[in-house]
Amino acid sequence: MEQSTQTQNAILQAAQEAETPPKRSRRPLIAGAVALTLVAVGAGWVLLAPSTEATDDAYIAANATSVAPRVHGLVTQVLVKDHQPVSAGQPLVRIDSEAFDSRVTLAEGDLADSQAQVALAEAALTIQDAEQRLASARVLAARTAIRTNQAESRRAGAERNRFDTLVSTGAVARNEVEKYSTRAISAEQGLAYAQAMLQVAENNLAVTAAQRQRLQAQLQMARAKGVTAQARLALAQQDLRHTTVYAPMDGTVGNRQVQVGDYVQPGSRLLTLVPLHELYVLAHFKETQTQHMHPGQSTRINIDALPGVSITGTVESLAPGSGSTFALLPFEPGTGNFTKIVQRVPVRIRFDAHQPGLERLRPGLSVTARVALDDAHERAVASRPATLQIDTTLAGTTPP
């Protein structure tokens, strides 16, 4: 009896369960909603341009200067130590100046000799001027003598003719005629002599004038030698001054290679000056990160050597080419097999002044640079029509 009652109850419960509809599970709906949310967030992340661009391919740099001598010789003094701060114009190294002192003395002697040659040439030219004036006076005197002898010759000739007429009439004696005839001949000879002396004086004047040109040329040569000697003296004095090597700028001594007793040559590296007050960051961003990057944007810089220290900076400039452009062997994509590689563009970032921690920075330290770009929402809105046009074209429809 009891068994039949349990059987009936089981049948009634099965019938009720069959009539009641099963409850649906909400887990698929929740999973779908989560998936759609993730897709929307991902699409928004892709379409919306980033507000910052960061790279860890960045290092602190400085425009360091290699100090080198301009003359050769033995190093007698090294006036600075490693890592010592120096100021512009401060002496760093001294080179033995004995040979350069002798060169200065020799150049001074050559200059004195050339100056003496100039003085001698000027004196000879002065003497020649006096001789030329004397020759001109002699020419003038010879011309005056010619005029005097011409007058005397005419007078003597007239007297001789008059007495020749008188002697034919017997008015005068023959010896008187001969006396006046002798005077006329002497006057003619005196005129010829005066004319010869004029020729001699004119020739002397011409010779004196020719000598003046030679003396002027000698004076110019002496002056040219004086200029050359002056230049040699200046070069010798310059080399003597260069035996002391001075700091070209403010900085800190680094990589000091010179030691007392070293024989140095012009251009050989003695030490390096690092301007720690003018450090900057050289960050190598991917070319795809530089689309909205320009000078003036603020930057956050994290120093690997100083955990927890964050320093601000400003984008100063972008390089005119990628890093491979200025490599020793530039990249040539037009030859051989081509594999596309994302290029990196060096970006120079200067540190903002008056920040704690700047005094601890050194060139070569690794950093992470994060550049704050312009308003990302505005850039996304500006670029959205171009994106929609590309999508509709790929879908085979015409854009509105």
Secondary structure, DSSP 8 states (H G I E B T S, - for coil): -HHHHHHHHHHHHHHHHHHS-----SHHHHHHHHHHHHHHHHHHHHHS--SEEEEEEEEEE---EEE--SS-EEEEEE---TT-EE-TT-EEEEE--HHHHHHHHHHHHHHHHHHHHHHHHHHHHHHHHHHHHHHHHHHHHHHHHHHHHHHHHHHHHHHHHHHHHHHHHTSS-HHHHHHHHHHHHHHHHHHHHHHHHHHHHHHHHHHHHHHHHHHHHHHHHHHHHHHHHHHHHHHHHHHHHTTEEE-SSSEEEES----TT-EE-TT---EEEE-GGG-EEEEEEEGGG-TT--TT-EEEEEETTSTT-EEEEEEEEE-SS-GGGGSSS---TTSSS------EEEEEEEE-SS-TTGGG--TT-EEEEEEE-S-HHHHHHHHHHHHHHHHHHHTT----
